Amino acid sequence: MLNKFFGRVSRKSLYFGIFGMIGAAIGSALGQLPFLLVEHQGIVLSDNIIETQQRVQQAGGKSGLVQISLMWNNRNDLDLYVTDPTGEIIYFSHKKAGSGGELDVDRNVGGETETPVENVVWTNSPPDGDYQVHVRFFAKKNGAELATPFLVVVKNSDRIDEFHGTVTAPNDKPLVTTFRYSGVAADNHVVDGSWIVSFWGLCVAMGMALLLVIGQRKFLRQPLFPLKELALTAGGGAIAGLVSGWLANYAFVLLLPRFLAWVVFGLLIGLVLTRVVPNLKPKVGLVGGSLGGLVGGISFSFITIIY
């Protein structure tokens, strides 16, 4: 059976597959540099933080230099209270402050969802000074447990922290955290996740494009390194990866499971590479890219479970 299968696989296809995998491996290794830099600086976005950001974006919330988000997992009505440096309190009855802060997401007023979120944000020019964050248990809803664990995510310039707590009865209003915003970047420099993924995609796609062309030329016994052709291929691959990585990460943040975002990433790269790699048919690029992205996503998910 294997002999029959491999008998149908052309020598050219094997060349393409082997060189494409080598290019993807080299590009992936180079693309890990921003991830390693972020990890080295101790900046780790937990699954809780990512889920909170997803809920905020799905609800139409904004992000900014100072952003406080509240997430919990039942139909009870919890409320986020943020006191700005001027002493003004932002909450459900006073959603906009003179300092520019705004409560732009307020969920579970009627107990409408089991995945609620609230969000207070300064989209530009937050006032310098001390901020206080409280969470109030406003009302219990039918069918929900009384004790309600919650998570608060605080973005302070280029720092993101999470805080856990539990409210156990209506009108509980614990102080969750205080922090100071000074308008100056903290020691840890957070690189926007979309652009980290985009850079990684750039490296992967550029590596694949270059190695596919080199493999093709080797198969045809042509000069391996024509500078003009390779430069155009590298440029096209870089653009493909940059755009594909950004779109795939955006899709993941908004609505897609991680492995499906990988499929989107592979599909987009495969599609664009058909425009920069000579004789690479669109059907082959789409199918190969989608399958490669699916395998990559499943493998990544499996690795994250193990580690």
TORROZA-891073 format. One line per 3 residues: number of its first residue (from 1); their letters; for each residue x, y, z of N, C-alpha, C. Coordinates in steps of 0.02 Angstrom, whole numbers, plus 50000, padded with zeros to 5 digits. Layout:
TORROZA-891073
NUM> a> X/Y/Z/X/Y/Z/X/Y/Z  ...
This chain:
TORROZA-891073
1> mln> 50042/49939/50000/50000/50000/50000/50043/50063/50000  50096/50062/50042/50141/50119/50045/50178/50128/49979  50197/50071/49949/50232/50075/49884/50186/50106/49831
4> kff> 50122/50087/49834/50074/50114/49787/50066/50189/49796  50064/50209/49861/50056/50280/49875/50116/50320/49852  50176/50297/49872/50236/50334/49854/50249/50330/49779
7> grv> 50223/50278/49747/50230/50275/49674/50193/50330/49639  50141/50356/49672/50101/50410/49642/50130/50479/49660  50175/50480/49706/50204/50544/49727/50264/50559/49682
10> srk> 50260/50613/49646/50313/50630/49599/50376/50652/49636  50432/50645/49601/50495/50667/49630/50493/50742/49644  50460/50778/49600/50455/50851/49609/50415/50867/49673
13> sly> 50362/50830/49686/50322/50842/49746/50363/50830/49809  50404/50776/49807/50447/50763/49865/50497/50819/49876  50525/50843/49821/50571/50900/49827/50535/50960/49859
16> fgi> 50475/50975/49834/50437/51031/49862/50423/51020/49936  50400/50960/49953/50384/50946/50023/50443/50953/50069  50500/50922/50049/50559/50924/50091/50587/50995/50098
19> fgm> 50594/51029/50043/50621/51097/50047/50573/51145/50081  50507/51135/50072/50459/51177/50107/50462/51168/50182  50469/51106/50205/50474/51092/50276/50539/51122/50305
22> iga> 50594/51116/50268/50657/51146/50292/50649/51221/50298  50619/51252/50247/50609/51325/50250/50565/51346/50307  50511/51308/50319/50467/51324/50375/50503/51317/50442
25> aig> 50545/51265/50448/50582/51255/50510/50631/51311/50523  50668/51331/50471/50717/51385/50479/50680/51450/50496  50627/51465/50459/50589/51526/50472/50558/51527/50541
28> sal> 50532/51469/50562/50502/51465/50629/50554/51478/50684  50614/51451/50674/50667/51461/50724/50685/51535/50729  50690/51569/50673/50705/51641/50675/50646/51680/50705
31> gql> 50586/51659/50689/50527/51694/50714/50516/51687/50788  50552/51640/50821/50545/51631/50893/50579/51686/50933  50622/51726/50900/50661/51776/50937/50618/51825/50978
34> pfl> 50564/51854/50948/50523/51899/50990/50489/51862/51048  50468/51799/51037/50437/51760/51091/50487/51750/51148  50549/51733/51129/50601/51723/51180/50616/51787/51217
37> lve> 50615/51843/51181/50628/51907/51213/50574/51923/51264  50511/51914/51244/50455/51927/51289/50458/51881/51349  50472/51816/51337/50476/51768/51392/50533/51785/51439
40> hqg> 50590/51807/51410/50647/51824/51451/50632/51882/51497  50589/51928/51474/50572/51985/51515/50517/51970/51565  50495/51907/51567/50446/51887/51617/50375/51908/51600
43> ivl> 50361/51921/51537/50294/51942/51517/50258/51882/51489  50210/51856/51525/50174/51797/51503/50099/51812/51506  50066/51806/51451/49994/51814/51449/49962/51747/51463
46> sdn> 49931/51740/51521/49899/51677/51540/49836/51666/51499  49811/51605/51501/49748/51589/51467/49691/51633/51494  49693/51648/51560/49642/51691/51590/49643/51760/51559
49> iie> 49703/51789/51552/49709/51855/51523/49685/51855/51451  49705/51804/51413/49685/51800/51343/49609/51794/51337  49579/51752/51380/49506/51745/51377/49471/51810/51395
52> tqq> 49497/51846/51445/49467/51910/51463/49471/51959/51405  49528/51962/51371/49535/52006/51314/49488/51987/51258  49479/51922/51248/49432/51899/51197/49361/51921/51212
55> rvq> 49340/51912/51275/49272/51932/51294/49262/52007/51284  49312/52047/51303/49306/52119/51296/49298/52137/51222  49339/52108/51179/49335/52124/51108/49269/52100/51077
58> qag> 49246/52041/51097/49183/52016/51072/49125/52060/51093  49131/52092/51151/49078/52136/51176/49084/52207/51148  49135/52219/51107/49144/52286/51077/49183/52333/51121
61> gks> 49218/52307/51172/49257/52350/51216/49321/52374/51184  49349/52426/51212/49410/52457/51186/49470/52436/51229  49530/52452/51205/49591/52443/51244/49627/52510/51246
64> glv> 49670/52517/51296/49706/52581/51303/49765/52573/51349  49798/52629/51363/49858/52628/51406/49841/52605/51476  49782/52625/51500/49757/52600/51564/49691/52565/51549
67> qis> 49686/52502/51569/49626/52463/51555/49616/52413/51611  49556/52412/51638/49539/52365/51692/49479/52325/51669  49486/52258/51669/49432/52214/51646/49415/52164/51700
70> lmw> 49350/52151/51707/49324/52103/51756/49289/52046/51720  49307/51984/51738/49277/51925/51708/49254/51877/51763  49195/51846/51755/49173/51793/51799/49131/51745/51758
73> nnr> 49106/51691/51789/49077/51636/51750/49010/51611/51775  48966/51657/51793/48896/51638/51805/48851/51698/51790  48787/51692/51803/48739/51744/51784/48729/51797/51837
76> ndl> 48763/51792/51893/48758/51845/51944/48782/51912/51915  48757/51965/51944/48775/52033/51921/48830/52061/51965  48891/52061/51939/48947/52093/51972/48962/52159/51938
79> dly> 48989/52206/51976/49005/52272/51947/49076/52292/51963  49107/52323/51914/49175/52348/51919/49173/52422/51939  49211/52439/51991/49218/52508/52015/49291/52527/52009
82> vtd> 49306/52581/51974/49374/52605/51967/49377/52678/51988  49419/52693/52038/49429/52762/52061/49491/52789/52029  49485/52844/51992/49543/52873/51958/49581/52919/52005
85> ptg> 49639/52946/51983/49680/52987/52027/49647/53051/52051  49594/53073/52017/49558/53134/52040/49506/53118/52093  49495/53053/52106/49445/53033/52155/49378/53017/52124
88> eii> 49371/53024/52058/49308/53009/52025/49301/52934/52016  49242/52907/52028/49229/52836/52025/49190/52820/51961  49215/52772/51924/49182/52749/51863/49148/52683/51879
91> yfs> 49083/52679/51867/49045/52618/51878/48980/52623/51838  48933/52576/51848/48875/52571/51804/48831/52633/51803  48829/52672/51859/48788/52732/51861/48826/52795/51842
94> hkk> 48891/52787/51831/48933/52845/51811/48987/52818/51764  48967/52808/51701/49008/52770/51655/49066/52810/51625  49062/52876/51625/49115/52916/51596/49141/52967/51647
97> ags> 49207/52970/51651/49239/53017/51698/49268/53076/51660  49278/53130/51695/49308/53189/51665/49380/53177/51644  49412/53127/51674/49481/53111/51658/49488/53072/51593
100> gge> 49431/53052/51563/49433/53014/51500/49419/52940/51508  49415/52916/51569/49400/52845/51580/49327/52830/51565  49314/52768/51544/49246/52750/51524/49233/52676/51538
103> ldv> 49174/52662/51566/49149/52593/51570/49113/52579/51504  49146/52543/51459/49116/52533/51392/49085/52464/51384  49093/52419/51433/49060/52354/51431/49032/52341/51501
106> drn> 48967/52327/51504/48933/52314/51568/48885/52256/51557  48904/52196/51578/48865/52136/51564/48829/52110/51627  48777/52070/51614/48738/52034/51664/48694/52079/51707
109> vgg> 48674/52136/51679/48624/52176/51714/48561/52135/51723  48543/52095/51672/48485/52052/51676/48502/51979/51681  48565/51963/51697/48586/51893/51702/48584/51858/51635
112> ete> 48606/51893/51582/48596/51868/51514/48649/51817/51491  48705/51811/51526/48758/51767/51501/48797/51735/51558  48825/51677/51545/48869/51644/51593/48942/51658/51579
115> tpv> 48956/51700/51530/49026/51720/51515/49030/51796/51513  49013/51830/51568/49010/51903/51568/49079/51936/51575  49081/52000/51559/49141/52039/51566/49121/52112/51574
118> env> 49163/52151/51609/49156/52223/51612/49224/52254/51597  49224/52316/51573/49286/52346/51551/49286/52421/51562  49337/52445/51598/49348/52517/51607/49414/52534/51573
121> vwt> 49414/52587/51532/49473/52599/51491/49484/52674/51481  49548/52692/51478/49570/52758/51455/49605/52747/51389  49574/52767/51334/49603/52754/51268/49662/52799/51253
124> nsp> 49665/52857/51284/49724/52900/51276/49730/52947/51336  49791/52967/51350/49807/53016/51403/49774/53002/51470  49786/52943/51500/49760/52932/51568/49795/52980/51617
127> pdg> 49760/53001/51668/49792/53046/51717/49844/53008/51758  49899/53042/51773/49950/53013/51816/49924/53009/51887  49945/52956/51923/49926/52950/51992/49903/52881/52010
130> dyq> 49869/52876/52068/49849/52811/52096/49777/52794/52076  49768/52730/52059/49702/52703/52041/49683/52649/52091  49618/52644/52106/49592/52591/52149/49540/52551/52110
133> vhv> 49540/52485/52122/49493/52441/52087/49454/52401/52139  49388/52406/52137/49344/52366/52179/49298/52325/52134  49274/52270/52162/49222/52230/52129/49164/52223/52177
136> rff> 49104/52240/52154/49044/52237/52197/48998/52182/52173  48974/52142/52220/48922/52092/52206/48855/52129/52209  48827/52144/52150/48766/52185/52149/48704/52144/52161
139> akk> 48696/52086/52127/48635/52048/52135/48646/51975/52115  48614/51930/52152/48613/51859/52134/48558/51847/52083  48572/51805/52034/48523/51788/51983/48501/51716/51992
142> nga> 48441/51701/51970/48412/51634/51978/48457/51582/51945  48468/51528/51982/48507/51473/51954/48581/51478/51965  48606/51535/51987/48679/51544/51996/48698/51531/52069
145> ela> 48757/51503/52078/48783/51494/52146/48795/51563/52177  48789/51566/52243/48799/51630/52277/48872/51652/52274  48917/51609/52296/48988/51626/52294/49011/51630/52221
148> tpf> 49042/51686/52204/49060/51699/52134/49134/51717/52129  49176/51671/52106/49246/51689/52093/49250/51737/52033  49299/51782/52035/49308/51829/51980/49382/51839/51966
151> lvv> 49395/51868/51908/49463/51885/51887/49463/51957/51863  49512/51996/51886/49521/52064/51862/49589/52068/51827  49588/52094/51766/49650/52103/51727/49663/52178/51723
154> vkn> 49724/52198/51742/49743/52268/51742/49800/52279/51693  49787/52321/51644/49840/52342/51598/49862/52412/51619  49925/52418/51637/49954/52482/51659/50012/52497/51614
157> sdr> 50000/52538/51563/50051/52553/51512/50072/52488/51478  50134/52467/51489/50157/52406/51456/50163/52347/51504  50121/52348/51555/50121/52293/51603/50050/52266/51610
160> ide> 50043/52200/51613/49977/52168/51620/49979/52120/51680  49933/52129/51727/49930/52086/51787/49859/52060/51795  49854/52003/51829/49788/51975/51844/49780/51966/51919
163> fhg> 49719/51975/51943/49703/51970/52014/49640/51928/52022  49642/51881/52069/49586/51836/52080/49552/51853/52147  49487/51842/52149/49449/51853/52211/49383/51818/52208
166> tvt> 49345/51821/52262/49279/51791/52266/49233/51836/52306  49173/51847/52282/49122/51882/52321/49070/51830/52340  49044/51835/52401/49001/51782/52428/48930/51805/52445
169> apn> 48917/51870/52442/48850/51894/52459/48838/51962/52427  48775/51978/52409/48760/52043/52381/48787/52100/52425  48814/52151/52390/48843/52210/52420/48914/52199/52446
172> dkp> 48941/52138/52440/49013/52131/52450/49049/52176/52401  49101/52212/52424/49137/52258/52380/49211/52261/52400  49246/52206/52389/49316/52205/52410/49361/52249/52366
175> lvt> 49414/52275/52396/49466/52309/52359/49509/52256/52326  49516/52259/52260/49553/52208/52223/49626/52226/52217  49639/52288/52198/49709/52310/52191/49712/52386/52185
178> tfr> 49770/52413/52197/49786/52483/52182/49849/52483/52139  49854/52533/52095/49915/52538/52055/49926/52611/52036  49987/52626/52016/50005/52694/51997/50023/52697/51924
181> ysg> 49993/52745/51889/50011/52758/51820/50051/52823/51818  50109/52820/51785/50152/52879/51784/50162/52907/51714  50133/52874/51663/50142/52897/51596/50209/52878/51566
184> vaa> 50248/52839/51603/50314/52816/51580/50312/52741/51574  50340/52714/51520/50341/52641/51510/50377/52607/51567  50351/52550/51588/50383/52512/51641/50445/52477/51615
187> dnh> 50479/52440/51658/50541/52406/51638/50529/52353/51586  50471/52320/51589/50456/52268/51541/50420/52298/51481  50447/52285/51422/50419/52314/51361/50378/52261/51326
190> vvd> 50312/52268/51330/50268/52220/51299/50262/52235/51224  50278/52186/51183/50269/52192/51112/50199/52166/51096  50160/52205/51059/50092/52185/51043/50091/52115/51013
193> gsw> 50047/52072/51041/50046/52001/51020/50034/51992/50947  49992/52035/50917/49977/52027/50846/50040/52035/50804  50083/52082/50823/50143/52094/50783/50197/52043/50797
196> ivs> 50197/52013/50856/50244/51958/50869/50226/51899/50824  50162/51883/50821/50140/51828/50778/50152/51845/50705  50141/51909/50687/50153/51929/50618/50226/51921/50598
199> fwg> 50271/51940/50643/50343/51932/50628/50360/51858/50620  50331/51816/50664/50343/51744/50658/50317/51719/50591  50257/51741/50572/50229/51721/50507/50272/51745/50449
202> lcv> 50299/51806/50455/50344/51832/50404/50403/51786/50393  50435/51766/50449/50494/51722/50444/50476/51654/50415  50421/51625/50437/50401/51559/50412/50386/51562/50337
205> amg> 50346/51611/50316/50327/51615/50245/50387/51631/50201  50431/51675/50225/50490/51692/50185/50536/51632/50179  50545/51595/50234/50587/51535/50231/50558/51483/50184
208> mal> 50492/51473/50188/50460/51425/50143/50467/51445/50070  50453/51509/50056/50456/51533/49986/50525/51524/49957  50576/51545/49995/50645/51539/49970/50665/51467/49959
211> llv> 50650/51423/50007/50671/51354/50000/50631/51318/49945  50568/51336/49936/50529/51306/49882/50558/51324/49814  50578/51387/49806/50607/51408/49742/50675/51374/49732
214> igq> 50715/51372/49785/50781/51339/49779/50772/51265/49763  50724/51232/49797/50712/51161/49782/50688/51151/49711  50646/51196/49688/50621/51191/49619/50678/51198/49569
217> rkf> 50721/51247/49582/50776/51259/49536/50827/51201/49538  50835/51172/49597/50880/51114/49602/50852/51055/49562  50786/51045/49567/50754/50991/49530/50762/51001/49455
220> lrq> 50757/51064/49433/50763/51080/49362/50836/51090/49340  50882/51083/49387/50953/51091/49374/50969/51160/49346  50939/51209/49378/50952/51278/49361/50996/51310/49415
223> plf> 51026/51368/49402/51065/51402/49455/51022/51412/49517  51050/51395/49576/51010/51394/49637/50997/51463/49666  51040/51511/49654/51034/51575/49690/51033/51635/49643
226> plk> 50983/51639/49598/50976/51700/49558/50950/51757/49603  50991/51808/49612/50977/51858/49664/50910/51894/49653  50896/51914/49591/50834/51951/49579/50773/51909/49594
229> ela> 50772/51847/49571/50714/51804/49583/50705/51789/49656  50761/51775/49690/50757/51759/49761/50735/51820/49802  50758/51880/49782/50739/51941/49817/50664/51953/49810
232> lta> 50637/51944/49750/50565/51952/49740/50525/51900/49779  50551/51838/49778/50517/51784/49815/50517/51798/49890  50575/51819/49916/50580/51834/49987/50534/51891/50007
235> ggg> 50531/51943/49965/50487/51999/49980/50414/51979/49979  50394/51940/49928/50325/51917/49926/50308/51872/49984  50354/51827/50001/50342/51782/50058/50337/51820/50123
238> aia> 50380/51872/50131/50378/51912/50192/50311/51947/50200  50287/51977/50146/50221/52011/50149/50166/51960/50164  50169/51902/50131/50119/51850/50143/50117/51830/50216
241> glv> 50175/51817/50245/50178/51796/50314/50156/51850/50362  50176/51912/50349/50158/51968/50393/50083/51977/50396  50051/51979/50338/49979/51988/50335/49943/51926/50363
244> sgw> 49966/51867/50344/49933/51806/50366/49937/51798/50442  49996/51812/50470/50004/51806/50542/49960/51854/50580  49956/51916/50555/49914/51966/50589/49840/51947/50586
247> lan> 49817/51927/50527/49747/51909/50519/49729/51847/50560  49774/51797/50560/49760/51736/50598/49757/51751/50673  49803/51793/50697/49802/51810/50768/49739/51850/50785
250> yaf> 49719/51895/50740/49658/51935/50751/49597/51889/50753  49595/51840/50708/49540/51792/50707/49538/51752/50772  49597/51733/50797/49600/51695/50860/49574/51736/50918
253> vll> 49596/51799/50922/49575/51842/50977/49500/51855/50975  49472/51861/50915/49401/51877/50910/49355/51817/50921  49369/51761/50886/49317/51710/50887/49340/51639/50874
256> lpr> 49399/51627/50849/49417/51559/50828/49458/51523/50881  49447/51457/50889/49494/51417/50929/49563/51420/50898  49614/51408/50939/49683/51416/50916/49698/51373/50855
259> fla> 49676/51310/50854/49696/51267/50798/49663/51289/50733  49603/51319/50737/49572/51345/50676/49607/51408/50652  49632/51448/50699/49672/51507/50679/49735/51485/50642
262> wvv> 49764/51429/50663/49822/51401/50628/49803/51381/50557  49743/51353/50548/49721/51334/50481/49715/51397/50437  49686/51451/50466/49681/51514/50429/49751/51538/50409
265> fgl> 49797/51534/50457/49866/51555/50443/49897/51516/50386  49891/51450/50388/49919/51408/50336/49885/51419/50269  49819/51426/50269/49781/51437/50207/49802/51502/50174
268> lig> 49808/51556/50213/49826/51620/50185/49897/51619/50157  49943/51588/50194/50012/51583/50169/50014/51543/50105  49979/51485/50105/49978/51443/50045/49950/51480/49985
271> lvl> 49898/51520/49996/49867/51558/49942/49915/51610/49913  49947/51648/49957/49990/51701/49932/50054/51673/49902  50079/51617/49929/50140/51588/49900/50129/51566/49828
274> trv> 50067/51550/49810/50055/51531/49740/50067/51590/49693  50070/51650/49721/50082/51710/49679/50156/51726/49674  50197/51698/49720/50268/51716/49720/50313/51657/49704
277> vpn> 50288/51596/49710/50327/51536/49694/50307/51512/49624  50352/51512/49576/50334/51492/49508/50306/51421/49506  50254/51413/49466/50224/51347/49453/50191/51314/49514
280> lkp> 50180/51352/49567/50144/51325/49624/50070/51339/49614  50032/51286/49600/49961/51294/49582/49920/51315/49643  49868/51357/49633/49827/51380/49689/49797/51324/49730
283> kvg> 49772/51271/49696/49742/51216/49732/49792/51183/49778  49853/51172/49753/49905/51141/49793/49923/51186/49852  49929/51251/49839/49946/51297/49893/49893/51300/49947
286> lvg> 49829/51302/49927/49775/51306/49975/49770/51242/50017  49771/51185/49984/49765/51122/50020/49826/51110/50064  49885/51120/50036/49946/51109/50075/49952/51157/50133
289> gsl> 49935/51221/50122/49938/51269/50176/49889/51254/50231  49827/51237/50213/49775/51221/50263/49794/51160/50304  49817/51107/50270/49837/51047/50307/49898/51060/50351
292> ggl> 49945/51099/50324/50003/51116/50365/49984/51156/50427  49938/51204/50418/49915/51243/50475/49878/51201/50525  49837/51154/50501/49800/51109/50546/49847/51066/50587
295> vgg> 49897/51037/50554/49946/50996/50590/49985/51038/50640  50004/51098/50619/50040/51142/50665/49998/51161/50725  49934/51177/50714/49890/51195/50769/49879/51139/50818
298> isf> 49866/51078/50792/49856/51020/50835/49920/51005/50875  49977/51010/50841/50041/50997/50875/50054/51048/50929  50040/51112/50914/50050/51164/50964/50006/51154/51025
301> sfi> 49942/51137/51012/49896/51126/51067/49919/51066/51110  49943/51014/51077/49966/50955/51113/50027/50971/51156  50072/51012/51129/50132/51031/51166/50114/51073/51227
304> tii> 50066/51120/51218/50047/51162/51274/50014/51122/51330  49978/51069/51311/49947/51026/51363/50001/50990/51403  50053/50966/51368/50107/50928/51402/50147/50974/51448
307> y> 50162/51034/51423/50206/51078/51460/50169/51133/51498
